[in-house]
Amino acid sequence: MGKRKSRVKPAPKKRMDKLDTVFSCPFCNHGTGVECRVDMKNLIGEASCKICQESFNIVITALTEPIDI
């Protein structure tokens, strides 16, 4: 005779913290100068510094996050 199979409860899902959208600027080294925006309609990601007015645009995919820009 065999044992009865026990029901295994699924492990609780781990919550992932949201990633930052504000970073330090590589040009002027200001701590929170760069803000990243992701436009999924036009598939454009933009990182721009508020202090030195530098900006960077890139074509994004569905998996792109602000930290990737």
PQR file of N, CA, C, O and H, with PARSE charges and radii, in Angstrom:
ATOM      1  N   MET A   1       0.835  -1.184   0.000 -0.4000 1.5000
ATOM      2  CA  MET A   1       0.000   0.000   0.000 -0.0000 2.0000
ATOM      3  C   MET A   1       0.881   1.249   0.000  0.5500 1.7000
ATOM      4  O   MET A   1       1.901   1.313   0.685 -0.5500 1.4000
ATOM      5  N   GLY A   2       0.461   2.227  -0.779 -0.4000 1.5000
ATOM      6  CA  GLY A   2       1.225   3.461  -0.891 -0.0000 2.0000
ATOM      7  C   GLY A   2       0.660   4.555  -0.007  0.5500 1.7000
ATOM      8  O   GLY A   2      -0.453   4.461   0.510 -0.5500 1.4000
ATOM      9  H   GLY A   2      -0.368   2.174  -1.336  0.4000 1.0000
ATOM     10  N   LYS A   3       1.464   5.598   0.149 -0.4000 1.5000
ATOM     11  CA  LYS A   3       1.015   6.747   0.940 -0.0000 2.0000
ATOM     12  C   LYS A   3       0.084   7.608   0.106  0.5500 1.7000
ATOM     13  O   LYS A   3       0.089   7.554  -1.123 -0.5500 1.4000
ATOM     14  H   LYS A   3       2.369   5.675  -0.271  0.4000 1.0000
ATOM     15  N   ARG A   4      -0.701   8.389   0.793 -0.4000 1.5000
ATOM     16  CA  ARG A   4      -1.539   9.364   0.105 -0.0000 2.0000
ATOM     17  C   ARG A   4      -0.685  10.574  -0.238  0.5500 1.7000
ATOM     18  O   ARG A   4       0.172  10.984   0.545 -0.5500 1.4000
ATOM     19  H   ARG A   4      -0.706   8.432   1.792  0.4000 1.0000
ATOM     20  N   LYS A   5      -0.921  11.135  -1.397 -0.4000 1.5000
ATOM     21  CA  LYS A   5      -0.149  12.307  -1.814 -0.0000 2.0000
ATOM     22  C   LYS A   5      -0.654  13.530  -1.063  0.5500 1.7000
ATOM     23  O   LYS A   5      -1.856  13.777  -0.969 -0.5500 1.4000
ATOM     24  H   LYS A   5      -1.617  10.802  -2.034  0.4000 1.0000
ATOM     25  N   SER A   6       0.289  14.279  -0.538 -0.4000 1.5000
ATOM     26  CA  SER A   6      -0.086  15.502   0.173 -0.0000 2.0000
ATOM     27  C   SER A   6      -0.152  16.656  -0.819  0.5500 1.7000
ATOM     28  O   SER A   6       0.560  16.672  -1.823 -0.5500 1.4000
ATOM     29  H   SER A   6       1.266  14.078  -0.614  0.4000 1.0000
ATOM     30  N   ARG A   7      -0.992  17.591  -0.532 -0.4000 1.5000
ATOM     31  CA  ARG A   7      -1.108  18.762  -1.382 -0.0000 2.0000
ATOM     32  C   ARG A   7      -0.016  19.756  -1.014  0.5500 1.7000
ATOM     33  O   ARG A   7       0.160  20.110   0.152 -0.5500 1.4000
ATOM     34  H   ARG A   7      -1.571  17.578   0.284  0.4000 1.0000
ATOM     35  N   VAL A   8       0.697  20.188  -2.015 -0.4000 1.5000
ATOM     36  CA  VAL A   8       1.773  21.150  -1.799 -0.0000 2.0000
ATOM     37  C   VAL A   8       1.230  22.535  -2.083  0.5500 1.7000
ATOM     38  O   VAL A   8       0.690  22.796  -3.158 -0.5500 1.4000
ATOM     39  H   VAL A   8       0.554  19.900  -2.962  0.4000 1.0000
ATOM     40  N   LYS A   9       1.378  23.419  -1.113 -0.4000 1.5000
ATOM     41  CA  LYS A   9       0.934  24.792  -1.294 -0.0000 2.0000
ATOM     42  C   LYS A   9       1.962  25.547  -2.125  0.5500 1.7000
ATOM     43  O   LYS A   9       3.162  25.389  -1.899 -0.5500 1.4000
ATOM     44  H   LYS A   9       1.816  23.207  -0.240  0.4000 1.0000
ATOM     45  N   PRO A  10       1.526  26.357  -3.074 -0.5600 1.5000
ATOM     46  CA  PRO A  10       2.489  27.123  -3.875  0.2800 2.0000
ATOM     47  C   PRO A  10       3.163  28.191  -3.013  0.5500 1.7000
ATOM     48  O   PRO A  10       2.556  28.757  -2.104 -0.5500 1.4000
ATOM     49  N   ALA A  11       4.415  28.445  -3.319 -0.4000 1.5000
ATOM     50  CA  ALA A  11       5.170  29.456  -2.580 -0.0000 2.0000
ATOM     51  C   ALA A  11       4.578  30.833  -2.866  0.5500 1.7000
ATOM     52  O   ALA A  11       4.143  31.095  -3.987 -0.5500 1.4000
ATOM     53  H   ALA A  11       4.908  27.986  -4.058  0.4000 1.0000
ATOM     54  N   PRO A  12       4.554  31.721  -1.861 -0.5600 1.5000
ATOM     55  CA  PRO A  12       4.020  33.069  -2.104  0.2800 2.0000
ATOM     56  C   PRO A  12       4.913  33.820  -3.090  0.5500 1.7000
ATOM     57  O   PRO A  12       6.133  33.655  -3.096 -0.5500 1.4000
ATOM     58  N   LYS A  13       4.282  34.647  -3.922 -0.4000 1.5000
ATOM     59  CA  LYS A  13       5.023  35.405  -4.921 -0.0000 2.0000
ATOM     60  C   LYS A  13       5.817  36.510  -4.239  0.5500 1.7000
ATOM     61  O   LYS A  13       5.328  37.180  -3.329 -0.5500 1.4000
ATOM     62  H   LYS A  13       3.291  34.781  -3.918  0.4000 1.0000
ATOM     63  N   LYS A  14       7.050  36.685  -4.697 -0.4000 1.5000
ATOM     64  CA  LYS A  14       7.895  37.732  -4.146 -0.0000 2.0000
ATOM     65  C   LYS A  14       7.565  39.050  -4.828  0.5500 1.7000
ATOM     66  O   LYS A  14       7.410  39.102  -6.048 -0.5500 1.4000
ATOM     67  H   LYS A  14       7.447  36.141  -5.435  0.4000 1.0000
ATOM     68  N   ARG A  15       7.461  40.079  -4.066 -0.4000 1.5000
ATOM     69  CA  ARG A  15       7.197  41.403  -4.630 -0.0000 2.0000
ATOM     70  C   ARG A  15       8.497  42.027  -5.063  0.5500 1.7000
ATOM     71  O   ARG A  15       9.479  42.037  -4.322 -0.5500 1.4000
ATOM     72  H   ARG A  15       7.586  40.037  -3.075  0.4000 1.0000
ATOM     73  N   MET A  16       8.491  42.549  -6.276 -0.4000 1.5000
ATOM     74  CA  MET A  16       9.675  43.232  -6.773 -0.0000 2.0000
ATOM     75  C   MET A  16       9.530  44.728  -6.539  0.5500 1.7000
ATOM     76  O   MET A  16       8.484  45.316  -6.814 -0.5500 1.4000
ATOM     77  H   MET A  16       7.693  42.541  -6.879  0.4000 1.0000
ATOM     78  N   ASP A  17      10.586  45.326  -6.031 -0.4000 1.5000
ATOM     79  CA  ASP A  17      10.572  46.768  -5.828 -0.0000 2.0000
ATOM     80  C   ASP A  17      10.649  47.464  -7.182  0.5500 1.7000
ATOM     81  O   ASP A  17      11.258  46.956  -8.123 -0.5500 1.4000
ATOM     82  H   ASP A  17      11.435  44.848  -5.808  0.4000 1.0000
ATOM     83  N   LYS A  18      10.024  48.629  -7.264 -0.4000 1.5000
ATOM     84  CA  LYS A  18      10.081  49.392  -8.505 -0.0000 2.0000
ATOM     85  C   LYS A  18      11.471  49.980  -8.669  0.5500 1.7000
ATOM     86  O   LYS A  18      12.105  50.398  -7.700 -0.5500 1.4000
ATOM     87  H   LYS A  18       9.529  49.041  -6.499  0.4000 1.0000
ATOM     88  N   LEU A  19      11.929  50.006  -9.900 -0.4000 1.5000
ATOM     89  CA  LEU A  19      13.242  50.550 -10.195 -0.0000 2.0000
ATOM     90  C   LEU A  19      13.183  52.074 -10.237  0.5500 1.7000
ATOM     91  O   LEU A  19      12.130  52.664 -10.481 -0.5500 1.4000
ATOM     92  H   LEU A  19      11.414  49.667 -10.687  0.4000 1.0000
ATOM     93  N   ASP A  20      14.330  52.696  -9.993 -0.4000 1.5000
ATOM     94  CA  ASP A  20      14.404  54.157  -9.991 -0.0000 2.0000
ATOM     95  C   ASP A  20      14.231  54.706 -11.409  0.5500 1.7000
ATOM     96  O   ASP A  20      14.531  54.032 -12.394 -0.5500 1.4000
ATOM     97  H   ASP A  20      15.185  52.218  -9.795  0.4000 1.0000
ATOM     98  N   THR A  21      13.742  55.939 -11.487 -0.4000 1.5000
ATOM     99  CA  THR A  21      13.664  56.643 -12.763 -0.0000 2.0000
ATOM    100  C   THR A  21      14.501  57.917 -12.723  0.5500 1.7000
ATOM    101  O   THR A  21      14.549  58.648 -13.712 -0.5500 1.4000
ATOM    102  H   THR A  21      13.499  56.487 -10.686  0.4000 1.0000
ATOM    103  N   VAL A  22      15.160  58.196 -11.600 -0.4000 1.5000
ATOM    104  CA  VAL A  22      16.005  59.384 -11.455 -0.0000 2.0000
ATOM    105  C   VAL A  22      17.413  58.909 -11.107  0.5500 1.7000
ATOM    106  O   VAL A  22      17.597  58.104 -10.193 -0.5500 1.4000
ATOM    107  H   VAL A  22      15.121  57.602 -10.797  0.4000 1.0000
ATOM    108  N   PHE A  23      18.417  59.418 -11.851 -0.4000 1.5000
ATOM    109  CA  PHE A  23      19.793  58.969 -11.684 -0.0000 2.0000
ATOM    110  C   PHE A  23      20.742  60.148 -11.629  0.5500 1.7000
ATOM    111  O   PHE A  23      20.333  61.289 -11.841 -0.5500 1.4000
ATOM    112  H   PHE A  23      18.268  60.072 -12.593  0.4000 1.0000
ATOM    113  N   SER A  24      22.020  59.877 -11.342 -0.4000 1.5000
ATOM    114  CA  SER A  24      23.029  60.935 -11.353 -0.0000 2.0000
ATOM    115  C   SER A  24      23.523  61.153 -12.782  0.5500 1.7000
ATOM    116  O   SER A  24      23.594  60.215 -13.575 -0.5500 1.4000
ATOM    117  H   SER A  24      22.352  58.949 -11.169  0.4000 1.0000
ATOM    118  N   CYS A  25      23.857  62.383 -13.093 -0.4000 1.5000
ATOM    119  CA  CYS A  25      24.271  62.759 -14.450 -0.0000 2.0000
ATOM    120  C   CYS A  25      25.751  62.415 -14.649  0.5500 1.7000
ATOM    121  O   CYS A  25      26.580  62.775 -13.813 -0.5500 1.4000
ATOM    122  H   CYS A  25      23.800  63.146 -12.449  0.4000 1.0000
ATOM    123  N   PRO A  26      26.099  61.717 -15.753 -0.5600 1.5000
ATOM    124  CA  PRO A  26      27.513  61.408 -16.002  0.2800 2.0000
ATOM    125  C   PRO A  26      28.316  62.628 -16.473  0.5500 1.7000
ATOM    126  O   PRO A  26      29.546  62.595 -16.431 -0.5500 1.4000
ATOM    127  N   PHE A  27      27.656  63.697 -16.917 -0.4000 1.5000
ATOM    128  CA  PHE A  27      28.352  64.881 -17.412 -0.0000 2.0000
ATOM    129  C   PHE A  27      28.626  65.889 -16.302  0.5500 1.7000
ATOM    130  O   PHE A  27      29.754  66.360 -16.153 -0.5500 1.4000
ATOM    131  H   PHE A  27      26.657  63.724 -16.951  0.4000 1.0000
ATOM    132  N   CYS A  28      27.585  66.226 -15.514 -0.4000 1.5000
ATOM    133  CA  CYS A  28      27.771  67.247 -14.480 -0.0000 2.0000
ATOM    134  C   CYS A  28      27.852  66.651 -13.066  0.5500 1.7000
ATOM    135  O   CYS A  28      28.083  67.390 -12.109 -0.5500 1.4000
ATOM    136  H   CYS A  28      26.669  65.843 -15.635  0.4000 1.0000
ATOM    137  N   ASN A  29      27.670  65.347 -12.917 -0.4000 1.5000
ATOM    138  CA  ASN A  29      27.751  64.631 -11.633 -0.0000 2.0000
ATOM    139  C   ASN A  29      26.760  65.123 -10.590  0.5500 1.7000
ATOM    140  O   ASN A  29      27.010  64.989  -9.392 -0.5500 1.4000
ATOM    141  H   ASN A  29      27.483  64.746 -13.694  0.4000 1.0000
ATOM    142  N   HIS A  30      25.655  65.682 -11.018 -0.4000 1.5000
ATOM    143  CA  HIS A  30      24.606  66.077 -10.080 -0.0000 2.0000
ATOM    144  C   HIS A  30      23.867  64.824  -9.635  0.5500 1.7000
ATOM    145  O   HIS A  30      23.594  63.943 -10.450 -0.5500 1.4000
ATOM    146  H   HIS A  30      25.451  65.791 -11.991  0.4000 1.0000
ATOM    147  N   GLY A  31      23.546  64.738  -8.365 -0.4000 1.5000
ATOM    148  CA  GLY A  31      23.003  63.513  -7.781 -0.0000 2.0000
ATOM    149  C   GLY A  31      21.695  63.025  -8.351  0.5500 1.7000
ATOM    150  O   GLY A  31      21.556  61.835  -8.632 -0.5500 1.4000
ATOM    151  H   GLY A  31      23.768  65.454  -7.703  0.4000 1.0000
ATOM    152  N   THR A  32      20.728  63.912  -8.533 -0.4000 1.5000
ATOM    153  CA  THR A  32      19.415  63.496  -9.038 -0.0000 2.0000
ATOM    154  C   THR A  32      19.025  64.318 -10.251  0.5500 1.7000
ATOM    155  O   THR A  32      17.875  64.735 -10.384 -0.5500 1.4000
ATOM    156  H   THR A  32      20.841  64.879  -8.305  0.4000 1.0000
ATOM    157  N   GLY A  33      19.984  64.549 -11.134 -0.4000 1.5000
ATOM    158  CA  GLY A  33      19.737  65.432 -12.272 -0.0000 2.0000
ATOM    159  C   GLY A  33      19.066  64.771 -13.453  0.5500 1.7000
ATOM    160  O   GLY A  33      18.333  65.435 -14.186 -0.5500 1.4000
ATOM    161  H   GLY A  33      20.919  64.210 -11.025  0.4000 1.0000
ATOM    162  N   VAL A  34      19.290  63.487 -13.664 -0.4000 1.5000
ATOM    163  CA  VAL A  34      18.799  62.819 -14.870 -0.0000 2.0000
ATOM    164  C   VAL A  34      17.459  62.146 -14.595  0.5500 1.7000
ATOM    165  O   VAL A  34      17.314  61.370 -13.650 -0.5500 1.4000
ATOM    166  H   VAL A  34      19.886  62.947 -13.068  0.4000 1.0000
ATOM    167  N   GLU A  35      16.498  62.459 -15.434 -0.4000 1.5000
ATOM    168  CA  GLU A  35      15.176  61.844 -15.342 -0.0000 2.0000
ATOM    169  C   GLU A  35      14.941  61.047 -16.616  0.5500 1.7000
ATOM    170  O   GLU A  35      15.178  61.549 -17.715 -0.5500 1.4000
ATOM    171  H   GLU A  35      16.616  63.090 -16.201  0.4000 1.0000
ATOM    172  N   CYS A  36      14.474  59.804 -16.477 -0.4000 1.5000
ATOM    173  CA  CYS A  36      14.241  58.933 -17.629 -0.0000 2.0000
ATOM    174  C   CYS A  36      12.749  58.786 -17.866  0.5500 1.7000
ATOM    175  O   CYS A  36      11.970  58.590 -16.934 -0.5500 1.4000
ATOM    176  H   CYS A  36      14.281  59.396 -15.584  0.4000 1.0000
ATOM    177  N   ARG A  37      12.368  58.886 -19.134 -0.4000 1.5000
ATOM    178  CA  ARG A  37      10.977  58.686 -19.535 -0.0000 2.0000
ATOM    179  C   ARG A  37      10.928  57.626 -20.614  0.5500 1.7000
ATOM    180  O   ARG A  37      11.784  57.586 -21.498 -0.5500 1.4000
ATOM    181  H   ARG A  37      13.001  59.046 -19.891  0.4000 1.0000
ATOM    182  N   VAL A  38       9.921  56.764 -20.541 -0.4000 1.5000
ATOM    183  CA  VAL A  38       9.744  55.688 -21.512 -0.0000 2.0000
ATOM    184  C   VAL A  38       8.397  55.895 -22.192  0.5500 1.7000
ATOM    185  O   VAL A  38       7.356  55.864 -21.536 -0.5500 1.4000
ATOM    186  H   VAL A  38       9.225  56.796 -19.823  0.4000 1.0000
ATOM    187  N   ASP A  39       8.416  56.107 -23.508 -0.4000 1.5000
ATOM    188  CA  ASP A  39       7.201  56.292 -24.291 -0.0000 2.0000
ATOM    189  C   ASP A  39       6.956  55.014 -25.090  0.5500 1.7000
ATOM    190  O   ASP A  39       7.588  54.790 -26.123 -0.5500 1.4000
ATOM    191  H   ASP A  39       9.262  56.132 -24.041  0.4000 1.0000
ATOM    192  N   MET A  40       6.028  54.170 -24.603 -0.4000 1.5000
ATOM    193  CA  MET A  40       5.788  52.880 -25.248 -0.0000 2.0000
ATOM    194  C   MET A  40       5.008  53.018 -26.555  0.5500 1.7000
ATOM    195  O   MET A  40       5.104  52.142 -27.415 -0.5500 1.4000
ATOM    196  H   MET A  40       5.516  54.351 -23.764  0.4000 1.0000
ATOM    197  N   LYS A  41       4.240  54.095 -26.724 -0.4000 1.5000
ATOM    198  CA  LYS A  41       3.506  54.287 -27.980 -0.0000 2.0000
ATOM    199  C   LYS A  41       4.454  54.500 -29.147  0.5500 1.7000
ATOM    200  O   LYS A  41       4.292  53.893 -30.206 -0.5500 1.4000
ATOM    201  H   LYS A  41       4.162  54.806 -26.025  0.4000 1.0000
ATOM    202  N   ASN A  42       5.441  55.361 -28.955 -0.4000 1.5000
ATOM    203  CA  ASN A  42       6.384  55.705 -30.016 -0.0000 2.0000
ATOM    204  C   ASN A  42       7.681  54.905 -29.936  0.5500 1.7000
ATOM    205  O   ASN A  42       8.556  55.070 -30.786 -0.5500 1.4000
ATOM    206  H   ASN A  42       5.573  55.854 -28.095  0.4000 1.0000
ATOM    207  N   LEU A  43       7.819  54.036 -28.924 -0.4000 1.5000
ATOM    208  CA  LEU A  43       9.008  53.210 -28.700 -0.0000 2.0000
ATOM    209  C   LEU A  43      10.282  54.048 -28.600  0.5500 1.7000
ATOM    210  O   LEU A  43      11.298  53.746 -29.226 -0.5500 1.4000
ATOM    211  H   LEU A  43       7.108  53.902 -28.234  0.4000 1.0000
ATOM    212  N   ILE A  44      10.198  55.113 -27.795 -0.4000 1.5000
ATOM    213  CA  ILE A  44      11.341  55.997 -27.577 -0.0000 2.0000
ATOM    214  C   ILE A  44      11.585  56.128 -26.076  0.5500 1.7000
ATOM    215  O   ILE A  44      10.657  56.349 -25.298 -0.5500 1.4000
ATOM    216  H   ILE A  44       9.372  55.359 -27.287  0.4000 1.0000
ATOM    217  N   GLY A  45      12.846  55.989 -25.689 -0.4000 1.5000
ATOM    218  CA  GLY A  45      13.255  56.232 -24.311 -0.0000 2.0000
ATOM    219  C   GLY A  45      14.123  57.470 -24.270  0.5500 1.7000
ATOM    220  O   GLY A  45      15.000  57.641 -25.116 -0.5500 1.4000
ATOM    221  H   GLY A  45      13.600  55.809 -26.321  0.4000 1.0000
ATOM    222  N   GLU A  46      13.891  58.342 -23.293 -0.4000 1.5000
ATOM    223  CA  GLU A  46      14.630  59.594 -23.219 -0.0000 2.0000
ATOM    224  C   GLU A  46      15.180  59.788 -21.821  0.5500 1.7000
ATOM    225  O   GLU A  46      14.466  59.629 -20.831 -0.5500 1.4000
ATOM    226  H   GLU A  46      13.178  58.203 -22.605  0.4000 1.0000
ATOM    227  N   ALA A  47      16.457  60.132 -21.747 -0.4000 1.5000
ATOM    228  CA  ALA A  47      17.099  60.496 -20.490 -0.0000 2.0000
ATOM    229  C   ALA A  47      17.594  61.925 -20.643  0.5500 1.7000
ATOM    230  O   ALA A  47      18.360  62.225 -21.560 -0.5500 1.4000
ATOM    231  H   ALA A  47      17.038  60.261 -22.550  0.4000 1.0000
ATOM    232  N   SER A  48      17.158  62.815 -19.744 -0.4000 1.5000
ATOM    233  CA  SER A  48      17.567  64.211 -19.850 -0.0000 2.0000
ATOM    234  C   SER A  48      17.940  64.747 -18.476  0.5500 1.7000
ATOM    235  O   SER A  48      17.311  64.420 -17.469 -0.5500 1.4000
ATOM    236  H   SER A  48      16.536  62.572 -19.000  0.4000 1.0000
ATOM    237  N   CYS A  49      18.984  65.584 -18.458 -0.4000 1.5000
ATOM    238  CA  CYS A  49      19.471  66.193 -17.225 -0.0000 2.0000
ATOM    239  C   CYS A  49      18.827  67.563 -17.054  0.5500 1.7000
ATOM    240  O   CYS A  49      18.791  68.362 -17.989 -0.5500 1.4000
ATOM    241  H   CYS A  49      19.495  65.850 -19.275  0.4000 1.0000
ATOM    242  N   LYS A  50      18.324  67.825 -15.862 -0.4000 1.5000
ATOM    243  CA  LYS A  50      17.695  69.114 -15.574 -0.0000 2.0000
ATOM    244  C   LYS A  50      18.727  70.216 -15.371  0.5500 1.7000
ATOM    245  O   LYS A  50      18.426  71.390 -15.586 -0.5500 1.4000
ATOM    246  H   LYS A  50      18.354  67.176 -15.102  0.4000 1.0000
ATOM    247  N   ILE A  51      19.936  69.855 -14.962 -0.4000 1.5000
ATOM    248  CA  ILE A  51      20.952  70.840 -14.613 -0.0000 2.0000
ATOM    249  C   ILE A  51      21.729  71.316 -15.846  0.5500 1.7000
ATOM    250  O   ILE A  51      21.788  72.514 -16.124 -0.5500 1.4000
ATOM    251  H   ILE A  51      20.181  68.902 -14.788  0.4000 1.0000
ATOM    252  N   CYS A  52      22.325  70.365 -16.585 -0.4000 1.5000
ATOM    253  CA  CYS A  52      23.177  70.756 -17.719 -0.0000 2.0000
ATOM    254  C   CYS A  52      22.471  70.618 -19.065  0.5500 1.7000
ATOM    255  O   CYS A  52      23.100  70.847 -20.099 -0.5500 1.4000
ATOM    256  H   CYS A  52      22.276  69.392 -16.360  0.4000 1.0000
ATOM    257  N   GLN A  53      21.206  70.258 -19.091 -0.4000 1.5000
ATOM    258  CA  GLN A  53      20.379  70.178 -20.285 -0.0000 2.0000
ATOM    259  C   GLN A  53      20.853  69.144 -21.317  0.5500 1.7000
ATOM    260  O   GLN A  53      20.467  69.231 -22.483 -0.5500 1.4000
ATOM    261  H   GLN A  53      20.695  70.072 -18.251  0.4000 1.0000
ATOM    262  N   GLU A  54      21.675  68.175 -20.916 -0.4000 1.5000
ATOM    263  CA  GLU A  54      22.082  67.098 -21.817 -0.0000 2.0000
ATOM    264  C   GLU A  54      20.921  66.126 -21.947  0.5500 1.7000
ATOM    265  O   GLU A  54      20.171  65.918 -20.993 -0.5500 1.4000
ATOM    266  H   GLU A  54      21.989  68.105 -19.969  0.4000 1.0000
ATOM    267  N   SER A  55      20.767  65.523 -23.138 -0.4000 1.5000
ATOM    268  CA  SER A  55      19.694  64.556 -23.323 -0.0000 2.0000
ATOM    269  C   SER A  55      20.179  63.409 -24.197  0.5500 1.7000
ATOM    270  O   SER A  55      21.129  63.553 -24.966 -0.5500 1.4000
ATOM    271  H   SER A  55      21.376  65.691 -23.913  0.4000 1.0000
ATOM    272  N   PHE A  56      19.508  62.265 -24.064 -0.4000 1.5000
ATOM    273  CA  PHE A  56      19.854  61.068 -24.816 -0.0000 2.0000
ATOM    274  C   PHE A  56      18.572  60.334 -25.168  0.5500 1.7000
ATOM    275  O   PHE A  56      17.741  60.085 -24.296 -0.5500 1.4000
ATOM    276  H   PHE A  56      18.736  62.148 -23.438  0.4000 1.0000
ATOM    277  N   ASN A  57      18.404  59.985 -26.437 -0.4000 1.5000
ATOM    278  CA  ASN A  57      17.230  59.258 -26.910 -0.0000 2.0000
ATOM    279  C   ASN A  57      17.670  57.912 -27.458  0.5500 1.7000
ATOM    280  O   ASN A  57      18.757  57.782 -28.022 -0.5500 1.4000
ATOM    281  H   ASN A  57      19.080  60.188 -27.145  0.4000 1.0000
ATOM    282  N   ILE A  58      16.813  56.908 -27.286 -0.4000 1.5000
ATOM    283  CA  ILE A  58      17.122  55.568 -27.757 -0.0000 2.0000
ATOM    284  C   ILE A  58      15.823  54.865 -28.148  0.5500 1.7000
ATOM    285  O   ILE A  58      14.767  55.128 -27.573 -0.5500 1.4000
ATOM    286  H   ILE A  58      15.930  57.013 -26.828  0.4000 1.0000
ATOM    287  N   VAL A  59      15.913  53.976 -29.123 -0.4000 1.5000
ATOM    288  CA  VAL A  59      14.769  53.151 -29.507 -0.0000 2.0000
ATOM    289  C   VAL A  59      14.666  52.014 -28.490  0.5500 1.7000
ATOM    290  O   VAL A  59      15.662  51.365 -28.172 -0.5500 1.4000
ATOM    291  H   VAL A  59      16.771  53.763 -29.590  0.4000 1.0000
ATOM    292  N   ILE A  60      13.456  51.778 -27.983 -0.4000 1.5000
ATOM    293  CA  ILE A  60      13.270  50.796 -26.916 -0.0000 2.0000
ATOM    294  C   ILE A  60      12.437  49.618 -27.413  0.5500 1.7000
ATOM    295  O   ILE A  60      11.854  49.654 -28.496 -0.5500 1.4000
ATOM    296  H   ILE A  60      12.646  52.305 -28.242  0.4000 1.0000
ATOM    297  N   THR A  61      12.399  48.573 -26.587 -0.4000 1.5000
ATOM    298  CA  THR A  61      11.554  47.411 -26.833 -0.0000 2.0000
ATOM    299  C   THR A  61      10.561  47.297 -25.684  0.5500 1.7000
ATOM    300  O   THR A  61      10.542  48.142 -24.789 -0.5500 1.4000
ATOM    301  H   THR A  61      12.873  48.544 -25.706  0.4000 1.0000
ATOM    302  N   ALA A  62       9.747  46.268 -25.709 -0.4000 1.5000
ATOM    303  CA  ALA A  62       8.744  46.077 -24.658 -0.0000 2.0000
ATOM    304  C   ALA A  62       9.382  45.731 -23.316  0.5500 1.7000
ATOM    305  O   ALA A  62       8.753  45.917 -22.275 -0.5500 1.4000
ATOM    306  H   ALA A  62       9.762  45.582 -26.436  0.4000 1.0000
ATOM    307  N   LEU A  63      10.608  45.237 -23.319 -0.4000 1.5000
ATOM    308  CA  LEU A  63      11.272  44.827 -22.088 -0.0000 2.0000
ATOM    309  C   LEU A  63      12.155  45.915 -21.482  0.5500 1.7000
ATOM    310  O   LEU A  63      12.740  45.704 -20.419 -0.5500 1.4000
ATOM    311  H   LEU A  63      11.120  45.087 -24.165  0.4000 1.0000
ATOM    312  N   THR A  64      12.264  47.058 -22.122 -0.4000 1.5000
ATOM    313  CA  THR A  64      13.153  48.121 -21.656 -0.0000 2.0000
ATOM    314  C   THR A  64      12.590  48.813 -20.419  0.5500 1.7000
ATOM    315  O   THR A  64      11.405  49.141 -20.362 -0.5500 1.4000
ATOM    316  H   THR A  64      11.789  47.230 -22.985  0.4000 1.0000
ATOM    317  N   GLU A  65      13.446  49.027 -19.441 -0.4000 1.5000
ATOM    318  CA  GLU A  65      13.117  49.747 -18.205 -0.0000 2.0000
ATOM    319  C   GLU A  65      13.909  51.053 -18.187  0.5500 1.7000
ATOM    320  O   GLU A  65      14.877  51.187 -18.935 -0.5500 1.4000
ATOM    321  H   GLU A  65      14.409  48.761 -19.488  0.4000 1.0000
ATOM    322  N   PRO A  66      13.520  52.021 -17.347 -0.5600 1.5000
ATOM    323  CA  PRO A  66      14.251  53.294 -17.284  0.2800 2.0000
ATOM    324  C   PRO A  66      15.736  53.122 -16.929  0.5500 1.7000
ATOM    325  O   PRO A  66      16.569  53.919 -17.361 -0.5500 1.4000
ATOM    326  N   ILE A  67      16.066  52.106 -16.160 -0.4000 1.5000
ATOM    327  CA  ILE A  67      17.473  51.905 -15.792 -0.0000 2.0000
ATOM    328  C   ILE A  67      18.296  51.464 -17.000  0.5500 1.7000
ATOM    329  O   ILE A  67      19.514  51.639 -17.009 -0.5500 1.4000
ATOM    330  H   ILE A  67      15.389  51.459 -15.809  0.4000 1.0000
ATOM    331  N   ASP A  68      17.655  50.898 -18.015 -0.4000 1.5000
ATOM    332  CA  ASP A  68      18.366  50.454 -19.217 -0.0000 2.0000
ATOM    333  C   ASP A  68      18.762  51.624 -20.113  0.5500 1.7000
ATOM    334  O   ASP A  68      19.703  51.512 -20.899 -0.5500 1.4000
ATOM    335  H   ASP A  68      16.665  50.756 -18.008  0.4000 1.0000
ATOM    336  N   ILE A  69      18.062  52.728 -20.002 -0.4000 1.5000
ATOM    337  CA  ILE A  69      18.344  53.892 -20.840 -0.0000 2.0000
ATOM    338  C   ILE A  69      19.599  54.570 -20.332  0.5500 1.7000
ATOM    339  O   ILE A  69      20.026  55.579 -20.892 -0.5500 1.4000
ATOM    340  H   ILE A  69      17.298  52.819 -19.364  0.4000 1.0000
TER
END
